[in-house]
């Protein structure tokens, strides 16, 4: 099995991003219902946006340092048998976000990853 990524991504509404920018984000309604914060790898991000955020505008993407989250991240099978990173045991802290920005698309239609700095 290949090495797991050290960065994952959280898609947020503008309101959720504003909450995170104040220090922490407890989760979207689906996160609260499931008991963990859903994250996606770079390879999974576009499909996640297309499936769960279709038709929504004013979305943001936060890049999260998985190493900073330590054992709170569990890799669990989900859509199509893929392993997704899930954050258990607490809010997503702003201090673990290494980059964020408005959701934009590349020329090929994929979601552009946020760039720090």
C-alpha distances in whole Angstrom, upper triangle without the diagonal:
4,7,9,12,15,17,18,21,24,26,30,33,36,37,34,33,37,36,33,35,38,35,33,32,31,30,31,33,29,28,31,31,27,27,25,24,22,20,18,16,17,16,17,20,23,22,22,26,27,26,28,30,32,35,35,36,36,33,31,27,26,23,22,21,18,19,22,22,20,19,21,18,16,13,15,14,17,18,17,14,12,12,14,16,19,21,23,27,28,29,27,29,30,30,26,26,26,27,29,31,33,30,31,29,29,31,28,28,25,25,26,24,27,28,29,32
4,6,9,12,15,16,19,22,25,28,32,34,36,32,31,35,34,31,33,35,33,31,30,30,29,30,32,29,27,30,31,27,27,24,23,21,19,16,13,15,13,15,18,21,21,21,24,26,25,27,29,30,34,33,34,34,30,28,25,24,21,20,18,16,17,20,20,19,19,21,17,16,13,15,16,18,19,18,16,13,12,14,15,18,21,23,26,28,28,26,27,28,27,24,24,23,24,26,28,30,28,28,27,26,28,26,26,23,23,23,21,24,24,26,29
4,7,9,12,14,17,20,23,26,30,32,34,30,29,33,32,29,30,33,30,28,28,28,27,28,31,28,26,29,30,26,26,23,22,20,17,15,12,14,14,16,18,21,21,21,24,26,26,27,28,30,34,33,33,33,29,27,23,22,18,17,15,13,13,17,17,15,16,18,15,14,12,15,16,18,20,19,17,14,12,13,13,17,18,21,24,25,25,23,24,25,24,20,21,20,22,24,26,28,27,27,26,26,28,26,26,23,22,22,20,22,22,23,26
4,7,9,10,14,17,20,23,27,29,30,27,26,29,28,25,27,29,27,25,24,24,23,25,27,24,22,25,26,23,22,19,18,16,13,12,9,11,12,13,15,18,18,18,21,23,23,23,25,27,30,29,30,30,26,23,20,18,15,14,12,10,11,14,14,13,14,15,12,11,9,12,14,16,17,17,15,12,10,10,10,13,15,18,21,22,22,20,21,22,21,17,18,17,19,21,23,25,24,25,24,24,27,25,25,21,20,20,17,19,20,21,24
4,6,7,11,14,17,20,24,26,27,24,23,26,26,22,24,26,24,22,22,23,22,23,26,23,21,24,26,23,22,19,17,15,12,10,7,9,10,12,13,16,17,17,19,21,22,22,23,25,28,27,27,27,23,20,17,15,12,11,9,8,9,13,13,13,14,15,12,13,11,14,15,17,18,19,17,13,11,11,10,13,14,18,20,21,20,18,19,19,19,15,15,14,15,17,20,22,20,22,21,21,24,23,22,18,17,17,14,16,16,17,21
4,7,10,14,17,20,23,25,26,23,21,24,24,20,21,24,21,20,20,21,20,22,25,24,21,24,26,23,22,18,16,15,12,11,9,10,13,14,15,18,19,18,20,23,24,23,24,27,29,28,28,26,23,20,16,14,10,8,6,5,6,9,10,10,13,13,11,13,12,15,18,19,20,21,20,16,14,12,10,13,13,16,19,19,18,15,16,16,15,12,12,11,13,16,19,21,20,22,22,22,26,24,24,20,18,18,14,15,15,15,19
4,7,10,13,16,20,21,23,20,18,21,21,17,18,21,19,18,17,19,18,20,23,21,19,22,24,22,21,17,14,13,10,9,7,8,11,12,12,15,17,16,17,20,21,20,21,23,26,24,24,23,19,16,12,10,6,5,5,5,8,10,10,12,14,14,11,13,13,16,18,18,19,21,20,16,14,12,10,12,12,16,18,18,17,13,14,14,14,10,9,9,10,12,15,18,17,18,19,19,23,22,21,17,15,14,11,11,12,13,16
4,7,10,13,17,19,20,17,16,19,19,16,17,20,18,16,15,17,15,16,19,18,15,19,21,18,18,14,11,10,6,5,5,7,10,9,9,13,14,12,14,17,17,17,17,20,23,21,21,20,16,14,10,8,6,5,7,7,10,11,11,13,14,13,10,12,11,14,15,15,16,18,18,14,12,9,7,10,10,14,17,16,15,12,14,14,14,11,10,10,11,12,14,16,15,17,17,18,22,21,19,16,13,13,10,11,13,14,18
4,7,10,13,15,17,14,13,16,16,13,15,18,17,15,14,15,13,14,17,16,14,17,19,18,18,14,11,9,5,5,6,7,10,9,7,10,12,10,11,14,15,14,14,17,19,17,17,16,13,10,6,6,5,6,9,10,13,14,13,16,17,15,13,14,14,15,17,16,16,18,19,15,14,11,9,11,11,15,18,17,14,11,13,13,14,11,9,10,10,9,11,13,11,14,15,16,20,19,17,14,11,11,8,9,12,13,17
4,6,10,12,14,10,10,14,13,11,13,16,15,13,11,12,10,10,14,13,11,14,16,15,15,12,8,7,5,7,9,10,13,11,9,11,13,10,10,14,14,12,12,15,17,15,15,14,10,8,6,5,7,7,11,12,15,15,14,17,18,15,13,15,15,16,17,16,16,19,20,17,15,12,10,10,10,14,16,15,12,9,12,12,14,12,10,12,11,9,11,12,11,14,15,18,21,21,18,15,12,13,11,11,14,15,18
4,7,10,12,9,9,13,13,12,14,17,16,14,12,13,11,10,13,12,12,15,17,16,17,14,11,9,8,9,11,12,14,12,8,10,12,9,7,11,12,10,9,12,14,11,11,11,7,6,5,7,9,11,15,15,19,19,17,20,21,19,17,18,18,18,19,17,16,20,21,18,17,14,13,13,14,17,19,17,15,12,14,14,17,15,12,14,12,10,10,10,8,12,13,16,20,19,16,14,11,12,11,11,15,16,19
4,6,8,6,6,9,10,9,11,14,14,12,10,12,9,8,11,12,12,14,16,17,17,15,11,11,11,12,15,15,18,15,12,14,15,12,10,14,14,11,10,13,14,11,10,9,6,5,6,8,11,12,16,17,21,20,18,22,23,20,19,20,20,21,22,20,19,23,24,21,21,17,16,15,15,17,19,17,14,12,14,13,16,15,13,15,13,10,10,9,9,13,15,19,22,22,19,17,13,14,13,13,16,17,20
4,5,5,6,9,10,11,12,14,16,14,12,13,11,9,12,13,13,15,17,18,19,17,14,14,14,16,18,18,21,18,15,16,17,14,12,14,15,12,9,12,12,9,8,6,5,6,9,11,14,16,20,21,24,23,22,25,26,23,22,24,24,24,25,22,22,25,27,24,24,20,20,19,18,20,22,19,16,14,16,15,19,18,16,18,16,12,11,9,10,13,16,20,23,23,20,18,15,16,16,15,18,19,21
4,5,5,6,9,10,10,13,15,14,12,15,13,12,15,16,17,18,20,22,22,20,17,17,17,18,21,20,23,21,18,18,20,17,15,17,19,16,13,15,15,11,9,6,6,6,10,11,15,17,21,23,26,24,23,27,28,25,24,26,27,27,28,26,25,29,30,28,27,23,22,21,21,23,24,21,17,16,16,15,18,19,16,18,15,12,10,9,10,14,17,20,23,24,21,20,17,17,17,15,18,18,20
4,5,5,6,9,10,11,13,12,10,13,12,10,13,15,15,16,19,20,21,19,16,17,18,20,23,23,25,23,20,21,22,19,17,20,20,17,15,17,17,13,12,9,9,10,12,13,17,18,22,23,26,24,23,27,28,25,24,26,27,27,29,27,26,30,31,29,28,24,23,21,20,22,22,19,16,15,16,15,18,19,17,19,17,14,13,12,14,17,20,24,27,28,25,23,20,20,20,18,21,21,22
4,5,5,6,9,10,11,10,7,9,8,8,11,13,12,13,16,17,17,16,13,14,14,17,20,20,23,21,18,19,20,17,15,19,19,15,14,17,17,14,13,11,9,9,11,11,14,15,18,20,23,21,19,23,24,21,20,22,24,24,26,24,24,27,28,26,25,21,19,18,16,18,19,16,12,11,12,12,16,16,14,17,15,12,13,12,13,17,20,23,27,27,24,22,19,19,18,16,19,19,21
4,5,5,6,9,10,9,8,11,11,11,14,16,15,16,19,20,20,17,14,15,14,16,19,19,22,20,17,18,20,17,16,19,20,17,15,18,18,15,13,10,9,7,8,8,12,13,16,18,21,19,19,22,24,21,20,23,24,25,26,25,25,28,29,26,25,21,19,18,17,19,20,17,13,11,11,10,14,14,11,14,12,9,9,10,11,15,18,21,25,26,23,21,17,17,16,13,16,16,17
4,5,5,7,9,10,9,12,13,13,16,18,17,18,21,22,22,20,17,18,18,20,22,22,26,24,21,22,24,21,19,22,23,20,18,21,21,17,15,12,11,10,12,12,15,16,19,21,24,21,21,25,26,23,23,26,27,28,30,28,28,32,33,30,28,25,23,21,20,21,21,18,14,13,13,11,14,15,13,16,14,11,11,12,14,18,21,24,28,29,26,24,21,20,19,16,18,17,18
4,5,5,7,7,6,9,10,11,14,16,15,15,19,20,19,17,15,17,17,20,22,23,26,24,21,23,25,21,20,23,24,20,19,22,22,18,17,15,13,12,13,12,16,15,18,20,22,20,19,23,24,21,21,24,25,26,28,27,28,31,32,29,27,24,21,19,17,19,18,15,11,10,10,10,13,14,13,16,15,13,14,15,17,20,24,27,30,31,28,26,22,22,20,18,20,19,20
4,5,5,5,5,9,10,11,15,16,14,15,19,19,18,16,13,15,15,17,19,20,23,22,19,21,23,20,19,23,23,20,19,22,23,19,18,15,13,11,11,9,12,12,15,16,19,16,15,19,21,18,18,21,23,24,26,25,26,29,30,27,25,21,19,17,15,16,16,13,9,8,7,6,10,11,9,13,12,11,12,14,16,19,22,25,29,29,27,24,20,20,18,15,17,16,18
4,5,7,8,12,13,15,18,20,18,19,23,23,22,19,17,18,17,20,21,22,25,24,21,23,25,22,21,25,25,23,21,24,24,21,19,16,14,12,12,10,13,13,16,18,20,17,17,21,23,21,21,24,26,27,30,28,29,32,33,30,28,24,22,20,18,20,20,16,13,11,9,6,10,11,10,12,12,10,11,13,16,19,23,25,29,30,27,25,21,20,18,15,16,15,15
4,6,8,12,14,16,19,21,19,19,23,24,22,20,18,20,20,22,24,25,28,27,24,26,28,25,24,28,28,25,23,27,27,23,22,18,17,15,16,14,16,16,18,20,22,19,18,22,24,21,22,25,27,29,31,30,31,35,35,32,30,26,23,22,19,20,19,16,12,11,9,8,11,13,12,15,15,14,15,17,20,23,26,29,32,33,31,29,25,24,22,19,20,18,19
4,7,10,13,15,19,20,18,18,22,22,20,18,16,18,18,21,22,24,27,26,23,26,28,25,24,28,28,25,24,27,28,24,23,20,19,16,16,13,15,14,15,17,18,15,15,18,20,18,19,22,25,26,29,29,30,33,33,30,28,24,21,19,16,17,16,13,9,9,6,5,7,10,10,13,14,14,16,18,20,24,27,29,33,34,31,29,25,24,21,19,20,17,18
4,7,9,12,15,17,14,14,18,18,16,14,12,15,15,18,20,22,25,23,21,24,25,22,22,25,25,22,22,25,26,23,22,19,17,15,15,12,14,12,14,15,17,14,13,17,18,15,16,19,22,23,26,25,27,30,30,27,25,21,18,16,13,14,13,9,6,5,4,5,8,10,10,14,15,14,16,18,20,23,26,28,32,33,30,27,24,23,21,19,20,18,20
4,6,8,11,13,11,11,15,15,14,12,9,12,13,16,19,21,23,21,19,22,23,19,19,22,22,19,18,22,23,20,20,17,15,13,13,11,14,12,15,16,18,16,14,17,18,15,16,18,20,21,24,23,24,27,27,25,23,19,17,14,12,13,12,9,5,5,7,8,11,11,11,15,15,14,16,17,18,22,24,27,31,31,28,25,22,22,20,18,20,19,21
4,7,9,11,8,8,11,12,10,9,8,11,13,17,20,22,24,22,20,23,23,19,20,23,22,19,19,23,24,21,21,20,17,16,16,14,16,14,17,17,19,17,14,17,18,14,15,17,19,20,22,21,23,27,26,24,22,19,16,13,10,10,10,7,4,6,9,11,14,14,14,18,18,17,19,20,20,24,27,29,33,33,30,27,24,24,22,21,23,23,25
4,7,8,5,6,9,10,9,8,6,8,11,14,17,20,22,19,17,20,20,16,16,19,18,15,15,19,21,18,19,17,15,14,14,13,15,14,17,16,19,18,15,18,18,14,14,16,18,18,20,18,20,23,23,22,20,16,14,11,10,11,11,9,7,8,11,13,16,15,14,18,18,16,18,18,18,22,24,27,30,30,27,24,21,22,20,20,23,22,25
4,5,5,6,9,10,11,10,8,9,11,14,18,20,21,18,16,18,18,14,14,17,16,12,12,16,17,15,16,15,13,13,13,14,16,16,19,19,22,21,18,21,21,18,17,18,19,19,20,18,18,22,23,21,20,17,16,13,12,13,15,13,11,11,14,15,19,17,17,20,19,17,18,17,17,20,22,26,29,28,25,23,20,22,20,20,23,24,26
4,5,5,6,9,10,10,10,11,14,17,20,22,24,20,19,20,20,16,16,18,16,12,13,17,18,16,18,18,15,16,17,17,20,19,22,22,25,24,21,24,23,19,19,19,20,19,20,18,19,23,23,22,21,18,18,15,14,15,16,14,13,14,17,19,22,21,20,24,23,21,21,20,20,23,25,28,31,30,27,25,23,25,24,23,27,27,30
4,5,5,6,8,9,8,8,12,14,18,20,21,18,17,18,17,13,14,16,14,10,12,15,18,16,18,19,16,17,17,17,19,19,22,20,24,23,20,22,22,18,17,17,17,16,17,14,15,19,19,19,18,15,15,12,13,13,15,15,14,14,18,20,23,21,20,23,23,21,22,21,20,23,24,27,30,29,25,23,21,23,23,23,26,27,30
4,5,5,6,5,5,6,10,13,17,19,20,17,16,19,18,14,15,18,16,13,14,18,20,18,20,19,17,16,16,15,17,16,18,17,20,20,17,19,18,14,14,14,15,14,16,14,16,19,19,18,17,13,13,9,9,10,12,11,10,11,15,17,20,18,18,21,21,19,21,21,20,23,24,27,30,29,26,24,21,23,22,22,25,25,28
4,6,5,7,7,10,13,17,20,23,24,21,20,22,21,18,19,21,19,16,17,21,22,20,22,22,19,19,19,18,20,18,21,20,23,21,18,20,19,15,16,16,18,17,19,17,19,22,22,22,20,17,16,12,11,10,11,10,10,12,16,18,21,19,20,23,23,22,23,23,23,26,28,31,34,33,30,27,25,26,25,25,28,28,31
4,6,8,10,11,15,18,21,24,25,21,21,23,21,18,19,21,18,15,17,20,22,21,23,23,21,21,21,21,23,21,24,22,25,24,21,23,21,17,17,17,18,16,18,16,17,21,21,21,20,17,17,13,13,12,13,14,14,16,19,22,24,23,23,26,26,25,26,25,24,28,29,32,35,34,30,28,26,28,27,27,30,31,34
4,6,8,9,13,15,19,22,22,19,19,21,20,16,18,20,17,15,17,21,23,22,24,24,21,21,20,20,21,20,22,20,22,22,19,20,18,15,14,13,15,13,14,13,15,18,18,18,16,14,13,10,11,10,12,13,13,15,19,21,24,21,22,25,25,24,26,25,24,27,28,31,34,32,29,27,25,27,26,26,29,30,33
4,7,9,13,16,19,23,24,21,20,23,22,18,20,23,20,18,20,23,26,24,26,25,22,22,21,20,21,18,20,18,21,20,16,18,16,12,12,12,14,13,15,15,17,21,20,19,17,15,13,10,9,7,8,9,11,13,16,19,21,19,20,24,25,24,26,26,25,28,30,32,35,34,31,28,26,28,26,26,29,29,32
4,6,9,13,16,19,20,18,17,20,20,16,18,21,19,16,18,22,24,22,24,23,20,19,18,16,17,15,16,14,17,17,13,15,13,10,9,10,12,11,14,13,16,19,18,17,15,12,10,6,5,5,7,8,9,10,14,17,18,16,17,20,21,20,23,23,22,26,27,29,33,31,29,26,23,25,23,23,25,25,29
4,6,10,13,16,18,15,14,18,17,14,15,18,17,14,16,19,22,19,21,20,17,15,14,13,13,12,14,13,16,15,12,14,14,10,9,10,12,12,14,13,15,19,18,16,14,11,9,6,5,7,9,9,8,8,11,14,16,14,14,17,18,17,19,19,19,22,23,26,29,28,25,22,20,21,19,19,22,22,25
4,7,10,13,15,12,11,14,13,10,12,15,14,11,13,17,19,18,19,19,15,14,13,12,13,12,14,13,16,16,13,16,15,12,10,10,10,10,12,11,12,15,15,13,12,8,7,5,7,9,12,12,11,10,14,16,18,15,15,17,17,16,18,18,17,20,21,23,26,25,22,19,17,19,17,18,21,21,25
4,7,10,12,9,9,12,12,9,11,14,14,12,14,17,20,18,19,19,15,13,10,10,9,9,11,10,14,14,12,14,15,12,9,10,10,11,12,11,12,15,15,12,11,7,5,6,7,11,14,14,13,10,13,15,16,13,12,14,14,14,16,17,15,18,18,20,24,22,20,17,14,16,14,15,17,18,22
4,7,8,5,5,9,9,7,10,13,12,12,13,16,19,18,19,19,15,14,10,10,10,10,12,11,15,16,14,16,17,15,12,12,10,11,12,11,11,13,14,10,9,6,6,8,11,14,18,17,16,14,16,17,18,15,14,15,15,14,16,16,14,16,16,18,21,19,17,14,12,13,12,14,16,18,22
4,5,5,6,10,10,10,12,14,15,15,16,18,21,20,21,21,17,15,12,11,9,10,11,10,14,16,15,16,17,16,12,13,11,12,13,13,13,14,14,10,9,7,7,11,13,16,20,20,19,16,18,18,19,15,14,14,14,15,16,17,15,16,16,17,20,18,17,13,12,13,10,13,15,17,21
4,5,5,8,10,10,11,14,15,16,16,18,21,20,20,20,16,14,11,11,9,11,12,13,16,17,17,19,20,19,16,17,14,16,16,16,15,16,16,13,12,11,11,14,16,20,23,23,21,18,20,19,20,17,15,14,13,13,15,15,13,14,13,13,16,15,14,10,9,9,7,10,13,15,19
4,6,7,8,10,12,13,14,15,16,18,21,21,21,22,18,17,14,15,13,14,16,15,18,20,20,21,22,21,18,17,15,15,15,14,13,13,14,11,11,10,12,15,18,21,25,25,24,21,23,23,23,20,18,18,17,17,18,18,15,15,14,14,16,14,13,10,10,11,10,14,16,19,22
4,6,6,6,9,10,11,12,13,15,18,18,19,20,16,16,13,14,13,14,16,15,19,21,19,21,21,20,16,16,13,13,13,11,10,11,12,9,10,8,10,13,16,19,23,23,22,19,22,22,23,20,18,18,17,17,18,18,15,15,14,15,17,15,14,10,10,12,12,15,17,20,24
4,6,5,6,9,10,10,11,13,16,15,16,16,13,12,9,11,11,13,15,15,19,20,19,21,22,20,17,17,15,16,15,14,12,14,15,12,13,10,12,14,16,19,23,22,20,18,20,20,21,18,16,16,15,14,14,14,11,12,11,13,16,14,12,8,7,9,9,12,15,18,21
4,5,5,6,9,10,10,11,14,14,15,16,13,13,11,14,14,16,19,19,23,24,23,25,26,24,21,21,19,19,18,15,13,14,17,14,15,14,15,17,19,23,26,25,23,21,23,23,24,22,19,19,17,16,15,14,10,10,9,10,13,11,8,6,5,9,10,13,16,19,23
4,5,5,6,8,10,10,14,14,16,18,15,15,14,16,16,18,21,20,24,25,24,25,26,24,21,20,18,17,15,13,10,11,14,12,14,12,15,16,19,22,26,25,24,22,24,24,26,23,21,22,20,19,18,17,13,14,12,14,16,13,11,9,9,12,13,16,20,23,26
4,6,5,6,7,9,13,13,15,16,13,13,12,14,14,16,19,18,22,23,21,23,23,21,18,18,16,15,14,11,9,12,14,12,13,11,13,14,16,19,22,22,20,18,21,22,24,21,19,20,19,17,17,16,12,14,13,16,18,16,13,11,10,13,13,16,19,22,25
4,6,5,5,7,10,9,11,12,9,11,10,13,14,16,20,20,24,24,23,25,26,23,21,21,19,19,18,15,13,15,18,16,17,14,15,16,18,21,24,23,21,19,22,21,24,21,19,20,18,15,15,13,9,11,11,13,16,15,11,10,8,11,12,14,18,21,24
4,6,6,5,9,10,12,14,12,14,14,17,18,20,23,23,27,28,26,28,29,27,24,23,21,20,19,16,13,15,18,16,18,16,18,19,21,24,27,27,25,23,25,25,28,25,23,23,21,19,18,15,12,12,11,14,16,14,10,10,9,13,15,17,21,24,27
4,6,6,10,11,14,16,14,16,15,18,19,21,24,23,27,28,26,28,28,25,23,22,20,18,17,13,10,13,16,15,17,15,17,17,20,23,26,25,24,22,25,26,28,26,23,25,23,21,20,18,15,16,15,18,19,17,14,13,13,16,17,20,23,26,29
4,6,9,9,12,14,12,14,14,16,18,19,22,22,26,26,24,26,26,24,21,21,19,18,17,14,12,15,17,16,17,15,16,16,18,20,23,22,21,19,23,23,26,24,22,23,22,19,19,17,14,16,16,19,21,19,16,15,13,17,17,19,23,25,28
4,6,6,8,11,9,11,12,15,17,19,23,23,27,27,25,28,28,25,23,23,22,21,20,17,15,18,20,19,20,17,18,18,20,22,25,23,21,20,22,22,25,23,21,22,20,17,16,14,11,13,14,17,19,18,15,14,12,15,16,17,21,23,26
4,6,9,12,11,13,15,18,20,22,26,26,30,30,29,31,31,29,26,26,25,24,22,19,16,19,22,20,22,20,21,21,23,26,28,27,25,23,26,26,29,27,24,25,23,20,18,15,12,13,13,16,18,17,13,13,12,16,18,19,23,26,28
4,7,10,10,14,16,19,22,24,28,29,32,32,31,34,34,31,29,29,28,27,26,23,20,22,25,24,26,23,24,24,26,28,31,29,27,25,27,27,30,28,26,27,24,21,18,15,13,14,14,17,19,18,14,15,14,17,19,20,24,27,29
4,7,7,11,13,17,20,22,26,27,30,30,28,31,32,29,27,28,27,26,26,23,21,23,26,24,25,22,23,23,24,26,28,26,24,22,24,23,27,26,23,24,21,18,16,12,11,12,14,17,19,19,15,16,14,16,18,18,22,24,26
4,5,9,12,16,19,21,25,27,30,30,29,32,33,30,28,29,29,28,28,25,23,26,28,26,27,24,24,24,25,27,29,27,24,22,24,22,26,25,22,23,20,16,13,10,9,10,12,16,18,19,15,15,13,15,17,17,20,22,24
4,7,10,13,17,19,23,25,28,27,27,30,32,29,27,29,28,28,29,26,25,28,30,27,27,24,24,24,24,26,28,25,22,20,21,19,23,22,19,20,17,13,10,7,7,10,13,16,19,20,17,16,14,14,15,15,18,19,21
4,7,10,14,16,20,21,25,24,23,27,28,25,23,25,25,25,25,23,21,24,26,24,24,20,20,20,20,23,25,22,19,17,19,17,20,19,16,17,14,11,9,6,5,9,12,15,18,19,15,14,11,12,13,12,16,17,19
4,7,10,13,16,18,22,21,20,24,26,23,21,23,23,24,25,23,22,25,26,23,23,19,18,18,18,21,23,21,17,15,16,14,17,16,13,14,11,7,6,4,5,8,12,15,18,19,16,14,11,11,10,9,12,14,16
4,7,10,13,15,18,18,18,21,23,20,18,20,20,21,22,20,20,22,24,20,20,16,15,16,16,19,21,19,16,13,14,13,15,13,10,11,8,6,6,6,6,9,11,14,18,18,15,13,9,9,8,7,10,12,15
4,6,10,12,15,14,14,18,20,17,16,18,18,20,22,21,21,24,24,21,19,16,14,14,14,17,19,17,14,10,11,9,11,10,6,8,6,4,7,9,9,12,15,17,20,21,19,16,12,11,9,7,10,10,13
4,7,9,12,12,12,15,18,16,14,17,17,19,21,20,21,23,23,19,18,15,13,14,13,17,19,17,15,11,12,10,11,8,6,6,5,6,9,12,12,14,16,17,21,21,19,16,12,11,8,7,9,9,12
4,6,9,8,9,12,14,13,11,14,15,17,19,19,20,23,22,19,17,13,11,11,10,14,16,14,12,9,9,9,9,6,4,6,7,9,12,15,15,17,19,20,24,24,22,19,16,15,11,10,12,11,15
4,6,5,7,9,12,12,11,14,14,18,20,21,22,24,23,20,17,15,11,13,11,14,16,15,14,11,10,10,9,5,6,6,9,12,15,18,18,21,22,23,26,26,25,21,19,17,14,13,13,12,15
4,5,5,7,9,9,7,10,11,14,17,18,20,22,21,17,14,12,9,10,9,12,14,14,13,11,12,13,12,8,9,10,13,15,18,21,20,23,24,24,28,27,26,22,20,19,16,16,16,16,19
4,5,5,9,10,9,12,13,17,20,21,23,25,23,20,17,15,12,13,12,14,15,15,15,13,13,14,12,9,11,11,15,17,21,24,24,26,27,27,31,30,29,25,23,22,18,18,18,17,20
4,6,9,9,10,13,15,19,22,23,25,27,26,23,19,17,13,14,11,13,14,13,13,11,10,11,9,6,9,10,14,16,20,23,23,26,27,28,32,31,30,27,24,23,19,18,18,16,19
4,6,6,6,10,13,16,19,20,23,25,23,21,17,15,11,10,8,9,10,10,10,9,9,11,10,7,10,12,15,17,20,23,23,26,27,29,32,32,30,26,24,23,20,19,20,18,21
4,5,6,9,12,15,19,21,23,25,23,20,17,15,12,12,10,10,11,12,13,12,13,15,13,11,14,15,18,20,24,26,26,29,30,31,34,33,32,28,26,26,22,22,22,21,24
4,5,7,10,13,17,19,22,24,22,20,16,14,11,11,9,9,10,12,14,14,15,18,16,14,17,18,21,23,26,29,28,31,32,33,36,35,33,30,28,28,24,24,25,24,27
4,6,10,12,16,18,21,23,21,19,15,13,10,8,6,5,6,8,10,10,12,15,15,12,15,17,20,21,24,26,26,29,30,31,35,34,32,28,26,26,23,23,24,23,26
4,7,9,13,15,17,20,18,15,12,10,6,5,5,6,9,11,12,11,13,16,16,12,14,16,19,20,23,24,24,26,27,28,32,30,29,25,23,23,20,21,22,22,25
4,6,10,12,15,17,15,13,9,8,6,5,7,7,11,13,14,14,17,19,19,16,18,20,21,22,25,26,25,28,28,29,32,31,29,25,24,25,22,23,25,25,28
4,7,9,12,14,11,9,6,5,5,6,9,11,14,16,17,16,19,21,21,18,19,20,22,22,25,26,24,26,26,27,30,28,27,23,22,23,21,22,24,25,29
4,6,10,12,9,8,5,5,7,7,10,12,15,17,18,18,21,23,24,21,21,23,24,24,26,27,25,27,27,28,31,28,27,24,23,24,22,24,27,27,31
4,7,8,5,5,4,6,9,10,14,15,19,21,21,21,24,26,27,23,24,25,26,26,27,28,25,27,26,27,30,27,26,23,22,24,23,25,28,29,33
4,6,5,6,6,7,10,10,14,16,19,21,21,20,24,26,27,24,23,25,25,25,26,26,23,25,24,26,28,25,23,21,20,23,22,24,27,29,32
4,5,6,8,8,12,13,17,19,22,23,23,22,26,27,29,25,24,26,25,24,25,25,22,23,22,23,25,22,20,18,18,21,21,23,27,29,32
4,5,9,11,14,16,20,22,25,27,27,25,29,30,31,28,27,28,28,27,28,27,24,25,23,24,26,22,21,19,20,22,22,25,28,31,34
4,7,9,13,15,18,20,24,25,26,25,28,30,31,27,27,28,28,28,29,29,26,27,25,26,28,25,24,21,21,24,23,26,29,31,35
4,6,10,12,16,18,22,23,24,22,25,27,27,24,23,24,24,24,26,26,23,24,23,23,26,23,21,18,19,21,20,23,25,27,31
4,7,9,13,15,19,20,21,20,22,24,25,21,21,22,23,23,25,25,23,24,24,24,27,24,23,20,19,21,20,22,24,26,29
4,6,10,13,16,17,18,16,19,21,21,18,18,19,20,20,22,22,20,22,22,23,26,23,22,18,17,19,17,19,22,23,27
4,7,10,13,14,14,13,16,17,18,14,15,16,18,18,20,21,20,22,22,24,27,25,23,20,18,19,17,18,20,21,25
4,6,10,11,12,11,14,16,17,14,15,17,19,18,21,22,21,23,24,26,29,27,25,22,20,21,19,20,22,22,26
4,7,8,8,8,11,14,15,12,13,16,18,18,20,22,21,24,25,27,31,30,27,24,22,22,20,20,22,22,25
4,6,8,9,12,16,16,14,16,19,21,21,24,25,24,28,29,31,34,33,31,28,25,26,23,23,25,25,28
4,7,10,12,15,16,15,17,20,22,22,25,27,27,30,32,34,37,36,34,31,28,29,26,25,27,26,29
4,7,9,12,13,13,15,18,20,20,23,24,25,28,30,32,36,35,33,30,27,27,24,23,25,24,27
4,6,9,11,11,12,16,17,17,19,21,21,25,27,30,33,33,31,28,24,25,22,21,23,21,24
4,7,9,7,8,12,13,13,16,18,19,22,24,26,30,30,28,25,21,21,18,17,19,18,20
4,5,6,7,11,13,13,16,18,20,23,26,28,31,31,29,26,23,22,19,17,18,16,18
4,5,5,9,10,10,13,16,18,21,24,26,29,30,28,25,21,20,17,15,15,13,15
4,6,8,10,12,15,18,20,23,26,27,31,31,30,27,23,22,18,16,16,13,15
4,6,9,11,15,18,19,22,24,25,29,29,27,24,21,20,16,14,15,13,15
4,6,7,11,14,15,18,20,22,26,26,24,21,18,16,13,11,11,10,12
4,7,11,14,15,17,20,20,24,25,24,20,17,15,11,9,9,6,9
4,7,11,12,14,16,17,21,22,21,18,14,12,9,6,6,4,8
4,7,9,11,14,16,20,21,19,16,13,11,8,5,7,7,10
4,6,9,12,14,17,19,17,15,11,10,9,6,8,9,11
4,6,10,13,16,17,15,14,10,9,10,8,11,12,14
4,7,10,13,14,12,10,7,7,8,8,11,14,16
4,7,10,11,9,8,6,6,8,9,12,15,17
4,7,8,5,5,4,5,9,11,13,17,19
4,5,5,5,6,5,9,12,13,17,19
4,5,7,9,9,13,15,17,20,22
4,6,9,10,13,16,18,22,24
4,7,9,12,15,18,21,24
4,6,9,12,15,19,22
4,6,9,12,16,19
4,6,9,13,15
4,6,10,13
4,7,10
4,7
4
